[in-house]
Amino acid sequence: MITKFHHPRISLSGALSDHDLDLSTARVSAVRIDVSQNDREAPEHRHRKGQLVMALRGGVTCRVPSGMWMVPPHCGVWVPGGMPHSNVATANARLFFLFIEPGAADLPDRCCTLSLSPLVRELVTEMADQSPVAIADAGLIVPLLLSALSRMPVEELHLPLTDEPRLERIASALVDDPSDRSTMAEWATRVALSENSLARLVQQETGLTFGRWRQQLQLIVALRSLAAGATVQQVSGDLGYESVSAFITMFKKALGTSPAKYLRNLDY
């Protein structure tokens, strides 16, 4: 029988400074994160090990050079080892960081959001509550977790980002004010391009049309706000939709279900 080992809960930024990840050769280690109103961000950093950021409550936005990922409740974002990234959590978030030695699991070589099964969530939680000795003695926890994690489905909760200055300007403006309903022609004027040139630039840099790119940003903002406890009505208004039904229609087309059902289905 495994004895519980009560680790002190640490802050989001402290999770990295308190653990020398690059020296550890453990295949897997887990940390429980205590998110407070005053410490909700881990600035950009990198480490040798891959990292799974798991949210049991609230949500996390993870940003890497090529994009932004949303981690709603009961999901996780996978960040391969060596990739620069930053994390920003909602104030109500309950998080776990899982650090995995390179090559220890069959996981993607790109950043992605994973929908995590109850088994994976329980195993990560169990690891965070055990001492390293207890985990080693348990024997089966690590291989079972790595095997289960490699089979988790990918959620399309990704906003492609680029260092192209004009698109960076548009993305920053939309993140600051997601209710901005300016047309593509209006955005093109602001960045001194023709409408056709802006359309081609967005497609070339992100692989998406301008409308799909903006919708994906709004979807990530919406999921983050819903995970933080906002109502569908509040989120709809914050995103500038004329009606709640129009927002729900967009959400359904993107994720196949209503906002309420999506969050409820994650709570399995």
Phi, psi and omega in degrees: 000140182270134177268134180295138178240112188274097176288144172294140178286138184238167184279170182298312179286327180291339180300332183265319182290334184272356184228121179276086188293322186288341178270333183289138177251008177299136181299321182216141170217151184228145180227133174272135185248131175260110181265128177241168182300331185264358182214080186245006186225137168251110183300169184304134181203174175211158176208162186296322182282152170287157183224132170253122175260114185248134178248121172267335178213148183072206182206168180223141170251126180247129182241132174235171184305328185263357182176179179234134180241144177254136178243093177284176181305140176068018172241176178213149173254132180261127178240112180299155179301143178084355183270126176297138180201159174226156181232136174231122185254155171287159186295336183263012189287142169240114192238160170225138171255128176245120181255129187235130179297136179307132178083358183282340182217154179275080182241157184301154177268014178230162177288140179198159175264130181248137171276118189261134179286162175304325180298312180298316181298318180293321181292320178296316179299318179298316180297321181294338182263003182248153172284157177305323179294317180296321179296316179298319180292329182294329172079301190269345186299310185296307180297326178295316179296313182296322179293315181293320183296324182292347181256006183286136181287152180270132175264139181273071181242057191232134173248110177297133177242163183212157177266011174295120191305320183289322178286326173301319180297315180294314181299315180298319180295320181287327175294319180292324182220080182293351178277354181296116183256023180305144179284168178297325178298320179292319177295322180299319179297320182295330182253017174060046175230160169283161180300318180295322180294320178295318179301315180294321182295315179297315180299317182293319186275330187242343184080006182237158170289163180301315181298319180291322179298313179294321179297322179295321176298315180296325179296318179295317177299318181297314181296321178297315181293318179296320179295331180278356176109002179290152178278163177300321179297317179297315182295318179303315179293319181296331180270000175082017178285142181289335179211157177296322182296325178294320177295315180298321178298315177300315182298315180298318180296325183281318188241000173081005180202168180285161179304316182296316181291324180299310180293324179293322180293334177288340185269053180258000000 
